[in-house]
Amino acid sequence: LVIDVTLADIEEIGNTITHKFNLPLRITHHRF
């Protein structure tokens, strides 16, 4: 399986993941 991913796609995916896990990560950091 070969996937051609451009830099823009990587940034978009990264921003989406960051947005989705932003609150959970903050909670985790506050817990520790």
Secondary structure in CASP SS format (residue, H / E / C, confidence):
PFRMAT SS
TARGET T0000
AUTHOR 0000-0000-0000
METHOD secondary structure of the structure
MODEL  1
L C 1.00
V C 1.00
I C 1.00
D C 1.00
V C 1.00
T C 1.00
L H 1.00
A H 1.00
D H 1.00
I H 1.00
E H 1.00
E H 1.00
I H 1.00
G H 1.00
N H 1.00
T H 1.00
I H 1.00
T H 1.00
H H 1.00
K H 1.00
F C 1.00
N H 1.00
L H 1.00
P H 1.00
L H 1.00
R H 1.00
I H 1.00
T H 1.00
H H 1.00
H H 1.00
R H 1.00
F C 1.00
END
